[in-house]
Amino acid sequence: MEQIDPEDVTIIAAALSQDNSVIWSDDAHFDQQKKVFILKTKDMLYLSQ
């Protein structure tokens, strides 16, 4: 992530420090990693129905 977007590194690190963590973000940079599950806003809206 550091080469993609250095500002996202701390978010990924925080998520990796917890078991079964999920990041809610529409930031396309997160789609380029496979370590943390990412939910988009459209996913959250779908889950709330």
N, CA, C and O atoms as a GROMACS GRO file, in nm:
protein
  196
    1MET      N    1   0.081  -0.120   0.000
    1MET     CA    2   0.000   0.000   0.000
    1MET      C    3   0.085   0.126   0.000
    1MET      O    4   0.042   0.230  -0.050
    2GLU      N    5   0.204   0.118   0.055
    2GLU     CA    6   0.287   0.238   0.064
    2GLU      C    7   0.317   0.298  -0.073
    2GLU      O    8   0.322   0.420  -0.087
    3GLN      N    9   0.337   0.212  -0.174
    3GLN     CA   10   0.366   0.261  -0.308
    3GLN      C   11   0.239   0.312  -0.377
    3GLN      O   12   0.247   0.394  -0.468
    4ILE      N   13   0.125   0.262  -0.335
    4ILE     CA   14  -0.002   0.299  -0.398
    4ILE      C   15  -0.056   0.429  -0.338
    4ILE      O   16  -0.085   0.524  -0.411
    5ASP      N   17  -0.069   0.433  -0.206
    5ASP     CA   18  -0.117   0.553  -0.136
    5ASP      C   19  -0.064   0.550   0.007
    5ASP      O   20  -0.121   0.480   0.091
    6PRO      N   21   0.042   0.623   0.037
    6PRO     CA   22   0.103   0.621   0.170
    6PRO      C   23   0.006   0.656   0.283
    6PRO      O   24   0.025   0.612   0.396
    7GLU      N   25  -0.096   0.734   0.254
    7GLU     CA   26  -0.192   0.771   0.358
    7GLU      C   27  -0.282   0.653   0.399
    7GLU      O   28  -0.343   0.657   0.506
    8ASP      N   29  -0.290   0.550   0.317
    8ASP     CA   30  -0.373   0.434   0.348
    8ASP      C   31  -0.301   0.332   0.435
    8ASP      O   32  -0.364   0.241   0.489
    9VAL      N   33  -0.171   0.344   0.449
    9VAL     CA   34  -0.092   0.246   0.523
    9VAL      C   35  -0.140   0.232   0.666
    9VAL      O   36  -0.156   0.121   0.715
   10THR      N   37  -0.164   0.343   0.735
   10THR     CA   38  -0.206   0.335   0.875
   10THR      C   39  -0.343   0.270   0.890
   10THR      O   40  -0.370   0.203   0.989
   11ILE      N   41  -0.430   0.291   0.793
   11ILE     CA   42  -0.564   0.231   0.799
   11ILE      C   43  -0.553   0.079   0.784
   11ILE      O   44  -0.617   0.004   0.858
   12ILE      N   45  -0.473   0.034   0.688
   12ILE     CA   46  -0.453  -0.109   0.670
   12ILE      C   47  -0.385  -0.169   0.793
   12ILE      O   48  -0.424  -0.277   0.838
   13ALA      N   49  -0.285  -0.102   0.847
   13ALA     CA   50  -0.214  -0.151   0.965
   13ALA      C   51  -0.309  -0.165   1.083
   13ALA      O   52  -0.304  -0.265   1.156
   14ALA      N   53  -0.395  -0.068   1.103
   14ALA     CA   54  -0.491  -0.076   1.213
   14ALA      C   55  -0.587  -0.193   1.194
   14ALA      O   56  -0.617  -0.264   1.289
   15ALA      N   57  -0.633  -0.213   1.073
   15ALA     CA   58  -0.724  -0.324   1.044
   15ALA      C   59  -0.654  -0.458   1.064
   15ALA      O   60  -0.715  -0.552   1.116
   16LEU      N   61  -0.529  -0.468   1.024
   16LEU     CA   62  -0.455  -0.593   1.040
   16LEU      C   63  -0.425  -0.624   1.187
   16LEU      O   64  -0.399  -0.739   1.221
   17SER      N   65  -0.428  -0.524   1.272
   17SER     CA   66  -0.399  -0.547   1.414
   17SER      C   67  -0.517  -0.612   1.486
   17SER      O   68  -0.503  -0.654   1.601
   18GLN      N   69  -0.632  -0.619   1.421
   18GLN     CA   70  -0.752  -0.678   1.480
   18GLN      C   71  -0.795  -0.800   1.400
   18GLN      O   72  -0.779  -0.805   1.278
   19ASP      N   73  -0.848  -0.899   1.469
   19ASP     CA   74  -0.899  -1.018   1.401
   19ASP      C   75  -1.030  -0.986   1.329
   19ASP      O   76  -1.116  -0.914   1.382
   20ASN      N   77  -1.045  -1.038   1.211
   20ASN     CA   78  -1.170  -1.026   1.134
   20ASN      C   79  -1.216  -0.882   1.112
   20ASN      O   80  -1.336  -0.854   1.116
   21SER      N   81  -1.124  -0.792   1.091
   21SER     CA   82  -1.161  -0.653   1.071
   21SER      C   83  -1.207  -0.629   0.927
   21SER      O   84  -1.172  -0.702   0.835
   22VAL      N   85  -1.285  -0.523   0.912
   22VAL     CA   86  -1.339  -0.483   0.783
   22VAL      C   87  -1.321  -0.332   0.771
   22VAL      O   88  -1.338  -0.260   0.870
   23ILE      N   89  -1.288  -0.285   0.653
   23ILE     CA   90  -1.277  -0.142   0.628
   23ILE      C   91  -1.395  -0.102   0.541
   23ILE      O   92  -1.424  -0.166   0.440
   24TRP      N   93  -1.462   0.005   0.581
   24TRP     CA   94  -1.572   0.061   0.501
   24TRP      C   95  -1.515   0.183   0.430
   24TRP      O   96  -1.489   0.286   0.493
   25SER      N   97  -1.497   0.172   0.299
   25SER     CA   98  -1.438   0.281   0.222
   25SER      C   99  -1.471   0.265   0.075
   25SER      O  100  -1.482   0.154   0.024
   26ASP      N  101  -1.486   0.377   0.008
   26ASP     CA  102  -1.504   0.377  -0.136
   26ASP      C  103  -1.374   0.413  -0.208
   26ASP      O  104  -1.373   0.436  -0.329
   27ASP      N  105  -1.265   0.417  -0.134
   27ASP     CA  106  -1.132   0.447  -0.189
   27ASP      C  107  -1.087   0.329  -0.276
   27ASP      O  108  -1.067   0.219  -0.225
   28ALA      N  109  -1.071   0.352  -0.404
   28ALA     CA  110  -1.033   0.245  -0.498
   28ALA      C  111  -0.896   0.186  -0.468
   28ALA      O  112  -0.867   0.074  -0.510
   29HIS      N  113  -0.811   0.258  -0.398
   29HIS     CA  114  -0.679   0.205  -0.365
   29HIS      C  115  -0.688   0.078  -0.282
   29HIS      O  116  -0.603  -0.010  -0.294
   30PHE      N  117  -0.787   0.069  -0.197
   30PHE     CA  118  -0.800  -0.050  -0.112
   30PHE      C  119  -0.832  -0.175  -0.192
   30PHE      O  120  -0.806  -0.286  -0.146
   31ASP      N  121  -0.886  -0.159  -0.310
   31ASP     CA  122  -0.916  -0.274  -0.396
   31ASP      C  123  -0.790  -0.344  -0.446
   31ASP      O  124  -0.796  -0.457  -0.494
   32GLN      N  125  -0.676  -0.278  -0.435
   32GLN     CA  126  -0.551  -0.334  -0.485
   32GLN      C  127  -0.480  -0.421  -0.382
   32GLN      O  128  -0.370  -0.469  -0.408
   33GLN      N  129  -0.540  -0.442  -0.266
   33GLN     CA  130  -0.480  -0.528  -0.164
   33GLN      C  131  -0.577  -0.643  -0.134
   33GLN      O  132  -0.696  -0.634  -0.164
   34LYS      N  133  -0.526  -0.749  -0.076
   34LYS     CA  134  -0.608  -0.868  -0.049
   34LYS      C  135  -0.599  -0.913   0.096
   34LYS      O  136  -0.640  -1.024   0.128
   35LYS      N  137  -0.547  -0.829   0.184
   35LYS     CA  138  -0.528  -0.868   0.325
   35LYS      C  139  -0.649  -0.837   0.412
   35LYS      O  140  -0.675  -0.909   0.509
   36VAL      N  141  -0.722  -0.731   0.379
   36VAL     CA  142  -0.834  -0.686   0.461
   36VAL      C  143  -0.958  -0.678   0.373
   36VAL      O  144  -0.953  -0.630   0.260
   37PHE      N  145  -1.070  -0.726   0.427
   37PHE     CA  146  -1.196  -0.720   0.353
   37PHE      C  147  -1.244  -0.576   0.349
   37PHE      O  148  -1.244  -0.507   0.451
   38ILE      N  149  -1.286  -0.530   0.231
   38ILE     CA  150  -1.331  -0.393   0.211
   38ILE      C  151  -1.480  -0.394   0.175
   38ILE      O  152  -1.523  -0.468   0.087
   39LEU      N  153  -1.556  -0.311   0.245
   39LEU     CA  154  -1.696  -0.289   0.210
   39LEU      C  155  -1.710  -0.150   0.151
   39LEU      O  156  -1.655  -0.053   0.203
   40LYS      N  157  -1.784  -0.140   0.044
   40LYS     CA  158  -1.816  -0.012  -0.018
   40LYS      C  159  -1.950   0.036   0.039
   40LYS      O  160  -2.023  -0.041   0.101
   41THR      N  161  -1.982   0.161   0.017
   41THR     CA  162  -2.109   0.216   0.066
   41THR      C  163  -2.225   0.140   0.006
   41THR      O  164  -2.324   0.115   0.075
   42LYS      N  165  -2.217   0.103  -0.120
   42LYS     CA  166  -2.327   0.027  -0.182
   42LYS      C  167  -2.347  -0.108  -0.112
   42LYS      O  168  -2.460  -0.156  -0.102
   43ASP      N  169  -2.239  -0.168  -0.063
   43ASP     CA  170  -2.249  -0.293   0.011
   43ASP      C  171  -2.321  -0.271   0.144
   43ASP      O  172  -2.405  -0.352   0.185
   44MET      N  173  -2.288  -0.161   0.212
   44MET     CA  174  -2.352  -0.129   0.339
   44MET      C  175  -2.502  -0.104   0.320
   44MET      O  176  -2.584  -0.145   0.402
   45LEU      N  177  -2.537  -0.036   0.212
   45LEU     CA  178  -2.678  -0.012   0.184
   45LEU      C  179  -2.752  -0.142   0.157
   45LEU      O  180  -2.866  -0.160   0.200
   46TYR      N  181  -2.687  -0.232   0.084
   46TYR     CA  182  -2.748  -0.362   0.056
   46TYR      C  183  -2.768  -0.442   0.185
   46TYR      O  184  -2.872  -0.504   0.204
   47LEU      N  185  -2.667  -0.439   0.273
   47LEU     CA  186  -2.676  -0.514   0.399
   47LEU      C  187  -2.783  -0.458   0.493
   47LEU      O  188  -2.836  -0.532   0.576
   48SER      N  189  -2.814  -0.331   0.480
   48SER     CA  190  -2.911  -0.268   0.570
   48SER      C  191  -3.056  -0.296   0.529
   48SER      O  192  -3.148  -0.263   0.603
   49GLN      N  193  -3.077  -0.357   0.413
   49GLN     CA  194  -3.213  -0.383   0.367
   49GLN      C  195  -3.267  -0.511   0.426
   49GLN      O  196  -3.380  -0.549   0.398
   0.00000   0.00000   0.00000
